[in-house]
Amino acid sequence: MAIIKTAEFDGDNANSAVLQHENQRPDHPVLRPASRGRKIKEAAKSLLPDSMFLSLLHHKCIGRYPNLLWPTTFNEKILQRSLRPDPRYVELTDKLAVRSYIEAKLSEKHLVPLIAAPEVFTRDVFESLPNAFVMKANHGSSFVEVVRDKSNTSFEHLQRLAQRWLTTDFYDIARERHYRSIKPRIFFEKLLLDSSGAIPADYKLHCFGGRIGGPIMYLLVISDRFGKNTHGDVYDVDWNHLDIAIGEYTRSAKPAPRPANLPAILEVAGKLSEDFDYVRVDLYAPDNEVFFGELTFTPGAGVLPFTPDGIDYEWGKLLNIRAGR
């Protein structure tokens, strides 16, 4: 077997793997057309076994090689999940299929209203859409297009974007094996806005040890996600602003006001996480409502940088899974 030097492992994919799970910006590199040289690199990397690929990816992003046999850090344990996913992850990661689970677990009122989920995106489908909506794909992260005014976009633009998403094999990006079984599909949801007309913040609740009495939770709050002043702030359940940075987000200088519906946010996340030793529950909480976003079982694809780095070890202690050979 050829020895591949770390320097030969291109950083674009490594950084993309982090962005697609935590940052989830609409300008994610995976959505851009690949150059010929990039395609050659991707073809070469596709020949690597998953464990080697993930080890190199982890080293590139985190700065050390992971222990995949006896993981101790949060990222190492997430990598192990990517290699040995729970069978439940497929349906619950699929952004369309999970809706039935959420309706049964909570109620329909916590689901963002679904406008359409066509087998094929046609001009007739486009014409039937309301003036404002969000277009998404069900099989990965960063597949999000916010449309505030349909007159400012076109069917051709959305069709090209949809085709690019549908032909992206999300498993290839960071080898999260449960994504292989999700059939790609485009769907459209209502555009959520708060009372001021702004897109609400993303609440990403890292929930550890689902159990009676509730899990241990940390809230990553992404503000102004689609604007020019995006921040990511970490809070505990008492809304203490923690000196932690996750991924490439920077902290706000001052904490956001404690949301009035924080108890409802925590209650919904606790309910959705009670069947798992760890899951990230994504929610939107405009005004006094709480809407479900997604369930993520392998955030950051196991290559998610923490500042300080010690959080990787602290969170690893909270995620108690059996290390397997």
C-alpha positions, 0 to 999 in steps of 0.5 A: 500500500502506498504511503500518502503524506499528510501534505498531499491530502488537499485541505479543501475537502477537510475544511468543507467537511467542517463547514457543511455540518456546523457552519452550513453556509449557502456558499459552501465549497461543495456547491461550487463547480469543481476544476479539472485539477480538483476532480483529479484530486477527488478521484484519487482520494476516493480510492482511499479506505474510509478509515485512512481517509478519515484519519487524514481528514482529522489530522488536517482539521484537528492537528492530530491523528485520531484513535479510531479503535479506542476513541476518547475525544468527541471528534474521535467518537463521531468518526467511529459513528461515521464508520459504524452508524446506528441503522436509525441514523438513515431515516432520522438524518433524511430531512423529509423522512424524519418529519414523520418521526417528529410528528409522532414524537412531538406534534405537527405544530413543531414542523416547518410547513412543507410546501412541496416535495416533488419527484421532479422539479419542473417549471409548473412546480416553480410557478405554484410556489408562493412568493417566499420560500426555502428550497432544500435537499434532504440528503446533506447539509448546506443545501439551502436556498432562501427566496424572499421574493420569487420575482428576484430569482428564476426557475432556471437558477433554482433548477441548476442549483437543484441539479447540482445538489441532487448529483452530489454524493454527500457520503463522498465528502466526509465518508459518513456512511449513513448518508449513502442510503438516503435518496436525494430529493428537493423540497420546499418549506415555508420561510420562517421569519420572526416578528421583525421580519428577520430570519430567526437564529439557528439553535443547535443543541448538543445533547449528551446522554439522553436519559430520565431527567434530561440530557446534558446540553450545550447550545450553539446559537448561530445568528445572522446566518445568511447575513454579513455579521454571522456569529456562533455563540455557545451557552449552557442551559442557564444561558451563561455565555461560554468561552468556547468557539465551535468550527469557524464561527467567532463569538459575539462580543456580548451574549444575546438576550436570553430567549423568553421561550428557552424552557420550551426550546430545552424541553423540545430538545430533551424530548427528541434526544431522549432515545440517544446517547448523543444527538445534535438537535437543530431548532428555530425559535422565532418569537414564542414558537419552536420549530424543528430543523434537523437531527445530526448524529455526526456533526462536523463529520468528526473533524470539528475544531474546538477552541479551546481544544480541551473541549474536544476531550471534555465532550468526549467524556460525555459521549459514552459509546462502546469502542469497537474494533 
